[in-house]
């Protein structure tokens, strides 16, 4: 019998904190099988070259099987079986456990077949329920008595419409619009809810990525049951009119009317009935609009970045307030790729417009103190040290809100949240990260900023929703049960743990054994690529781990 050798690959794994990475064991089994096949077919002595081939001089009688060699092959086959079927901790095959598992699978299949549900799929949400996701729209239902708002609506990019009845302490999904990409939300004085789907700034072509197309405008008279507004359906997977609706604002002059801006133009809706293009002055896609709280005028921001001002309160006649880039009294009309407009809820004389250039960089903040008649550049775009867009992505994320009680102070959101105005030098309003337990930061990439008459501030972005009750000095995330996190990829253990990579919210580790069944952990890989930091989002602790070559040191047992 020929001599042989055995190659062993060892992966050092902490027995107490075992990472059940199935791919590792499948790869190990494949290596073992390949080595066994190679070993059987190769006649190699220990460190000695194989003899050169020469044909036999005469035929020989076949040898009887070598019993020791056959036993050795059987033992190796058993080792492979142990790799594939062995207990993850002991390495031994638990026949009793495998038998129980097989019986349980057969019992479940039999019950499914008996109930006529053998082909059905059932899903249970695992979370996370404590980390948000990309939100492009938020609206508050304003109480008539001037008290603090409690009912909020939020629209996510891939998780539909959500509602909170307690000021954002927790959220519930609105079924019927649960699969919709929401771009705007409006609430009329009569309490009717209008929801615009799709966004011009998502690039949702339906060919992958994290963006989705919209499908029209929906409305509800009771805030619970929604139906499509007739004439706004672009068709399934269509990219035509009303596949992007970025603006939805209630009319202060009509309790039942809401105005919208879309890729089809602008118009209004009353009791679910749409009137399109009431003004011949507005032609083309509308990306933003604002109405003064007293109903005296409207500002419209076009997709081509020109801005129009209404002549009166019926909003049927408009004049452009965009002109030469060299004229300091008007808004720029060239070189830009996106514009946002807003009017103070306290004093309609004060309004702001903010631009992103055609390349996505900060294009400047403009202010008017006379209801849009003249404008001044209060935050130029050439101050490199002061910009909400340290990277050129202002087409994707650009937000504008005016502080309640401070009509001359604007909050500008891009990658970061800043504030400025004619009497305020531009300054950072919040750091662009989100560490548990801190109140001076909001998640990067901001899409919406609103203030309510009560004084609360809401910031929506890629990290969900943040709330400030002190005028933008401190912020708290209000993402409990707002389960809209987008996952790009994931894998799971043999038990209940899942590890996945998300859109702008890190790599999340979810296990079902926590106090809250949906707790998640965020994992940060350090620049050295040999260590990572984990942040438990609920319990607010940070842990540092070291990766040793050919070893795995997990965050926790799962």
JOWODA-V663568 format. One record per backbone hydrogen bond with DSSP energy under -0.5 kcal/mol. NH is the residue of the N-H (numbers start at 1). CO is the residue of the C=O. E is the energy in kcal/mol with one decimal. If there is no record, write none. Layout:
((NH/CO/E) (NH/CO/E))
This chain:
((8/6/-0.5) (10/8/-0.5) (12/10/-0.6) (12/550/-1.9) (13/11/-0.7) (14/552/-0.9) (18/16/-0.6) (20/18/-0.7) (21/19/-2.0) (22/20/-0.9) (24/21/-0.9) (25/21/-1.2) (26/22/-2.5) (27/23/-2.4) (28/24/-2.3) (29/25/-2.6) (30/26/-2.3) (31/27/-2.3) (32/28/-2.6) (33/29/-2.6) (34/30/-2.3) (35/31/-2.5) (36/32/-2.4) (37/33/-2.4) (38/34/-2.4) (39/35/-2.8) (40/36/-2.4) (41/37/-1.8) (42/38/-0.8) (43/41/-0.5) (44/42/-1.0) (45/48/-1.0) (47/45/-1.3) (48/45/-0.5) (67/65/-0.8) (70/66/-2.1) (71/67/-2.2) (72/68/-2.2) (73/69/-2.2) (74/70/-2.2) (75/71/-2.4) (76/72/-2.2) (77/73/-2.4) (78/74/-2.2) (79/75/-2.0) (80/76/-2.0) (81/77/-2.1) (82/78/-2.3) (83/79/-1.9) (84/80/-2.0) (85/81/-2.9) (86/82/-2.3) (87/92/-3.3) (91/87/-2.0) (94/92/-0.6) (95/93/-1.1) (98/94/-2.5) (99/95/-2.4) (100/96/-2.3) (101/97/-2.4) (102/98/-2.4) (103/99/-2.3) (104/100/-2.3) (105/101/-2.3) (106/102/-2.3) (107/103/-2.4) (108/104/-2.5) (109/105/-2.5) (110/106/-2.2) (111/107/-2.2) (112/108/-2.4) (113/109/-2.3) (114/110/-2.3) (115/111/-1.9) (116/113/-1.2) (117/112/-2.9) (120/117/-1.4) (129/518/-1.0) (132/463/-0.7) (135/461/-1.9) (136/155/-1.7) (137/155/-1.3) (139/153/-2.5) (141/151/-2.6) (142/140/-0.7) (143/141/-0.5) (146/143/-1.2) (152/150/-0.6) (152/164/-2.4) (153/139/-2.9) (154/162/-2.3) (155/137/-2.7) (156/160/-2.6) (157/134/-2.0) (160/180/-1.3) (161/177/-0.9) (162/154/-2.7) (163/172/-2.8) (164/152/-2.5) (167/150/-3.3) (169/166/-0.8) (171/480/-0.9) (172/163/-2.5) (174/161/-3.0) (175/173/-0.9) (177/174/-1.5) (180/177/-0.9) (182/156/-2.7) (182/180/-0.7) (183/196/-2.9) (184/196/-1.8) (186/194/-2.7) (188/192/-2.3) (190/255/-2.4) (191/188/-1.7) (193/220/-2.5) (194/186/-2.9) (195/218/-3.0) (196/184/-2.5) (197/216/-1.9) (198/181/-2.5) (202/199/-1.1) (205/203/-1.6) (214/243/-1.8) (216/242/-2.5) (218/195/-2.7) (219/227/-2.3) (220/193/-2.1) (226/224/-0.5) (227/219/-2.0) (229/217/-3.2) (230/272/-0.5) (232/229/-1.5) (234/232/-0.7) (238/235/-2.3) (243/240/-1.5) (245/197/-0.6) (245/198/-1.2) (246/261/-0.7) (247/261/-1.7) (249/259/-2.7) (251/257/-2.4) (252/250/-0.6) (254/251/-1.3) (257/254/-1.3) (258/269/-1.8) (259/249/-3.5) (260/267/-2.4) (261/247/-2.0) (262/265/-2.5) (263/244/-2.2) (265/262/-1.4) (267/260/-1.5) (268/275/-2.1) (269/258/-2.3) (270/273/-2.4) (271/256/-0.9) (273/270/-2.3) (274/272/-0.5) (275/268/-3.2) (277/266/-2.2) (282/279/-0.8) (283/281/-0.6) (286/262/-2.7) (287/301/-1.9) (288/301/-1.9) (290/299/-2.3) (292/297/-2.4) (293/344/-0.6) (295/292/-2.2) (299/290/-2.8) (300/308/-2.5) (301/288/-3.4) (302/300/-0.6) (302/306/-2.8) (303/285/-2.5) (305/302/-1.7) (308/300/-2.4) (309/319/-3.2) (310/298/-2.3) (311/317/-2.7) (315/312/-0.6) (319/309/-2.6) (321/307/-2.8) (323/331/-2.9) (327/324/-1.7) (328/326/-0.7) (330/327/-1.1) (331/321/-2.7) (333/323/-1.0) (337/356/-3.2) (338/356/-1.7) (340/354/-2.3) (342/352/-2.0) (344/350/-2.5) (350/347/-1.9) (351/349/-0.5) (351/368/-1.8) (352/342/-2.4) (353/366/-2.0) (354/340/-2.3) (355/364/-2.0) (356/338/-2.4) (357/361/-2.8) (358/335/-1.9) (360/357/-2.0) (363/355/-3.0) (364/355/-0.5) (365/379/-1.8) (366/353/-3.0) (367/376/-2.5) (368/351/-2.3) (371/349/-2.2) (373/370/-1.1) (375/329/-2.0) (376/367/-2.1) (378/365/-1.6) (378/376/-0.9) (379/365/-1.5) (383/380/-0.6) (384/382/-1.1) (386/383/-1.5) (393/360/-0.5) (393/391/-2.0) (394/360/-3.0) (396/393/-0.6) (397/393/-2.3) (399/413/-2.7) (401/411/-2.1) (403/409/-2.2) (406/403/-1.2) (409/406/-2.0) (410/420/-3.0) (411/401/-3.7) (412/410/-0.5) (412/418/-2.4) (413/399/-2.1) (413/411/-0.5) (414/416/-2.2) (415/388/-1.7) (416/388/-2.1) (417/430/-0.7) (418/412/-2.8) (418/416/-0.6) (419/427/-2.2) (420/410/-2.3) (421/424/-1.8) (423/408/-0.5) (424/421/-1.3) (427/419/-2.1) (429/417/-2.4) (430/417/-1.3) (431/440/-2.4) (433/431/-1.1) (438/435/-1.9) (442/431/-2.5) (445/415/-1.4) (446/414/-3.2) (447/460/-2.9) (448/460/-1.9) (450/458/-2.3) (452/456/-2.3) (455/452/-1.7) (457/468/-2.7) (458/450/-2.6) (459/466/-2.6) (460/448/-2.9) (461/464/-2.4) (462/444/-0.5) (462/445/-2.4) (464/133/-0.9) (464/461/-1.6) (466/459/-2.5) (467/476/-2.7) (468/457/-2.5) (475/439/-2.5) (476/467/-1.9) (478/465/-2.5) (481/129/-3.0) (482/479/-2.2) (483/481/-1.5) (484/482/-1.8) (488/501/-3.1) (489/501/-1.4) (491/499/-2.2) (493/497/-2.4) (497/558/-0.7) (498/510/-2.7) (499/491/-2.7) (500/508/-2.5) (501/489/-2.5) (502/506/-1.9) (503/486/-2.2) (504/502/-1.0) (507/523/-0.9) (508/500/-2.7) (508/506/-0.6) (509/521/-2.5) (510/498/-3.0) (510/508/-0.5) (511/519/-0.9) (514/511/-0.5) (517/515/-0.7) (519/516/-2.0) (521/509/-1.5) (522/535/-2.6) (523/507/-2.0) (524/533/-3.4) (526/524/-0.5) (526/531/-2.6) (529/526/-2.4) (532/545/-1.8) (533/524/-3.0) (534/543/-2.6) (535/522/-2.8) (536/534/-0.5) (536/541/-2.3) (537/520/-1.5) (537/535/-0.7) (540/536/-1.5) (541/536/-0.6) (543/534/-2.0) (545/532/-2.6) (547/530/-3.7) (548/546/-0.6) (551/548/-1.9) (552/12/-1.5) (554/17/-0.7) (554/552/-0.6) (558/18/-1.0))
